[in-house]
Amino acid sequence: MSLAAKYRILTILAPLWSIGDAWAAGEPRSLQQLRHTAWTVREGAPPEIWALAQSRDGYLWLGTGSGLYRFDGARFDKFRPFPREHLPSLNVNSLLATRTGDLWIGFASGAVARLRAGHLTTFDLGIPSVPVLALAEDRAGMIWAVLGEDNRGGVARFHRGRWQMLDRRHGVAAGAATSVVAASDGAIWIAVGGELAVLRPGAVRFARVPASASERPQLRQAPDGAIWLSTGARPGLQRIAGSAAGERQTWVQPPRTANPRAESMLFDRRGGLWGTYGSGGVFRLGLGWIGGALLPNGVRERFGVERGLTSNLANPILEDREGNIWVGTNLGLDQFRETSAVVATGLPTDSRNGYRIAPGPAGAMLVTTNEALFLASPGRTAQKLGRLPRRPLILHTDALARVWIGTDRTLGIWSGTTVRDVPLPWRKPTPFALVEETPGRICVSSPNGAFCRKNDRWEPEPRLATTGNPPTQLLRDGTGRTWIAEGDRIELIEGRTRRAFSARKDLALGTVVVIAVRGSHVYAGGDFGLARFDGTRFVTLRSDVHPFLSRTAGIVETAAGDLWLNTAGGVVRIAKVDIEEAFAHPSRPLKARVFDRDDGMPGVAQQDSWSQTAIEASDGRLWFLTRVGVAWIDPDQLFFNRLPPPVIIKSLTAGGRTYSGEAPVRLPKGTSNLQIAYTATSLSVPSRVQFRYQLEGIDDGWVDAGARREAFYTGLAPGSYRFRLMAANEDGVWNRQGATLAFEIPPTFVQSWAFRLLCGLGALLILWLLYRLRLRAAAHRIRARMAERMGERERIARELHDTLLQSVQTLTLHVQVAVEDLPQNTPERAKLESALNRADRAISEGRDRVRDLRTQLDPDGIVEILAGIVAEQGFDPAMAVRIQANGDIRPLGQIALDEIVRIVGEAVANVRQHANATQLRIDIRFARPFTIRLSDDGAGIPAPVLDCGRKAGHYGLQGMRERARKLRGTLAIRAPAGGGTELVLTIPAHVAYARRSGSRWSAWRDRLPRLFNARLWRRLAASRHITID
């Protein structure tokens, strides 16, 4: 192209550059560019909304014809007073949220109520059936109210705990009052009786302002201090300059409507003037600072049902603490808010063929849609530049500012009004890709071949040829390398070298949709995620790990290093530091911010594009293509909500009863399951509010509840609990102070400590009974074994008597007969007689042993038995022997008695043979367990014998211990410090004692003869110098 032709094209586009500069100046967004959300009866909103207010806890309160409601962004709750409190009327006309947290409510009945800490107090203003139309709070905290209907009404103020009606003595005209404003300078402005009046700070009377205030006038103060007035007497809005009477007044015409009077007005924080019509919806006037005053700048907009407003019958309007604008209508509630993403207005939203986009002049963008070319820029409606002859697939602005437009059949250059065709080097219609290899040098590639245009002629370029599939992207990076996207693969052309990358080489993207380059970074996006070239291979972040990367169709890396993606999940922003971490560890969670419809995006990424769906403008804004519109985001002016949301625990429900969450709760006994409802009054994007809660003592840590606004607990034990809650707004700003609710579950009787103690005692009793049963069973087994042994002894005794003793006796008789036949005094006779004498002694001893086998000791006579054992030892008469019994004497078991006697007999024999003692003491203790203690003052047992447990070659001590173990007892032998020996035999009671039977009297009755018999043993012991106690 000649220089003259290039100059002509630049001349054509130059005015567009100047337009772009004006558009980029930063005008406020239009109503159409704000995010609008509507709640109707289907979404739970009440109809007939006449008043709006936001209380200090963040609730949006709605005064309606059917009662008072509050809204937390997710749910509408109708206000229900406490018992014995009631609203004087369901028709609420006005609301005021004060700085102290009170909510004042004006009713159509003429009454006023104050809601403080959940409790309602009602006041009567004395003018029945006249609605309270407006409420205001002045700098001193005084509450003002205006009442009006027809010609009735007036002005009242709340002073020292009561309401006072004002009259002409205070400078207030008679008649209906419709509006009141508490100005920032302390003045009170009222519209009453067709007049406008003001009470200046320090004044005691209202002063009339010369302005027409008839037909339900409305007042509002602007940020510059001026008072604005709207009446039905004259269409438009009147600005009273400087808020002073008699000063210059300005009339402003809002957008025309059938009823031009504003029902309500609002100045937002940006200085814009909003208003509502009685039948025309919402309007907004643009204002600008001129000479220190806010004056109209000519921008007038209207928003009605045709754009989605719930109803054109709009009344109250409010700006909340987060900057959202709320409008109440007779059919629902509407919200307007600014978002990070802004939809370009003026473009068709039903683009059948999708959009194509390319950089335009001074931050503006060239956009093709259907068969037209538009110039879109922030702050202005897109301008249609002209029609296109065919469906565009390619839009490209080259380095010479030429605009190239390609279809599957043609390639052309936009001339300013039409497209000048540039014939393609092939005839068959084929999709192709375009790249600017060097400034002004355009190359195309398709299955028909690759060509570059030079000197207005196409020349073959085999280096750019594809393998047969239509290329979707053709891109040249800053180092001179060319990248070609073809199906599911990417080819890199570097000089004469050509490399291919596919799923076999870590490019697991499926169909490659887009390639983008920034500096040394080369990115690729496709069906299954995002990839980056590290110099030798592609590293892929897959969408199955990071779902928001699915179908990445647009990629922009900003100068700051952040990465912006246009995907099937919305627009994704990844900070620079997170990008590096992600590609270093692709399987780790990726921190990203997703912008979707809640952020102003009209839809998700356009999915059939043959070009980028994300592009950066020269002013730094990022533009994104979706199927239903084009939007832009300014990375330097992202909307970020820095206000932590107020956190509220609404209620606790248990056992079918609901308790308020504002105070500690004492639940009924036996409660184990409960439900806690909570909320956070972040009204901008309530669906993104995140919650965490913890029930101390139950939850080990914070529970991430997501957007859920209820907590459920089951199986709670009695005790005191503390529920803690915190929340974050849509931008992750946490209210970590949160809210708490303490509640107590009293125990039932079966859950009390007394019942547990009783259960513990019962368990111990059961264990004791089981122990007793086991002891009884063990004793029974021992007695059974002992009885078996006694039976065996009796059998042995009978056998000895009937066999051995009888046979020996018979034999001795035969020998005796033979001896009688021998002569006297012969040696043989003498020997035989001596043998007979020994045989008689053996028979006598055998009979004694048989008698011993059959003999059973007296179980009640342990003292007498031991005394007999001592007497049999034949101690020196000078030796003092003392036997003492302690406790309640009880009969011993026969088997146990037999073993005890043998153990004690062995011990007494040892004293007789080895101790050389002068004293012997035997203490018998009838207790649990049964104990016998023997002690003497003799020589004692040598230490080696005590350590070993027995003397070498002797088994007396060992036998004593074995007998004790048979009785499940213990035998302890020790040497006291004063000398001598002490032996302690301990036997469990259930083994030692005989089983009791019958009554206690029967036991004593049976014991008396034995006690009498014991006296004989004591006399015997006395003759042997034995003391028995």
Secondary structure, DSSP 8 states (H G I E B T S, - for coil): --HHHHHHHHHHHHHHHHHHHHHTT-----GGGSEEEEEEGGGT--S-EEEEEE-TTS-EEEEETTEEEEE-SS-EEE----TT---S-S-EEEEEE-TTS-EEEEETTSEEEEEETTEEEEEE-S-TT--EEEEEE-TTS-EEEEEEETTEEEEEEEETTEEEEE-GGGT--SS-EEEEEE-TTS-EEEEETTEEEEE-TT-SS-EEESS---SS-EEEE-TTS-EEEE-SSSSSEEEEGGG-TTS-EEEE--S--SS-SEEEEEE-TTS-EEEEESSS-EEEEEEEEETTEEEEEEEEEEE-GGGT-S-S-EEEEEE-TTS-EEEEESSEEEEEE--SEEE-TTS-S--TT-EEEEE-GGG-EEEEETTEEEEE-TTS--EEEEE-SS---EEEE-TTS-EEEE-SS-EEEE-SSSEEEE--S-SS----EEEEEETTEEEEEETTEEEEEETTEEEE-GGG--SSS--SEEEE-TTS-EEEEETTEEEEEETTEEEEE-GGGT---SSEEEEEEETTEEEEEETTEEEEE-SSSEEEEETTTSGGGTT--EEEE-TTS-EEEEETTEEEEE-HHHHHHHHHSTTS----EEE-GGGT--SSB-SS-SS-SEEE-TTS-EEEEETTEEEEE-GGG-----S---EEEEEEEETTEEEETTS-EE--TT---EEEEEEE---SSGGG-EEEEEETTT-SS-EEEET--EEEE-S--SEEEEEEEEEE-TT--EEEEEEEEEEEE---GGGSHHHHHHHHHHHHHHHHHHHHHHHHHHHHHHHHHHHHHHHHHHHHHHHIIIIIIHHHHHHHHHHHHHHHTS-TT-HHHHHHHHHHHHHHHHHHHHHHHHHHHH----TT-HHHHHHHHHHHHT--TTSEEEEEEEE----B-HHHHHHHHHHHHHHHHHIIIII--SEEEEEEEESSSEEEEEEE-SS---HHHHHHSS-TT--HHHHHHHHHHHTT-EEEEE--TTSSEEEEEEE-HHHHB----S-HHHHHHHHHHHHHHHHHHHHHHHHTTEEE-
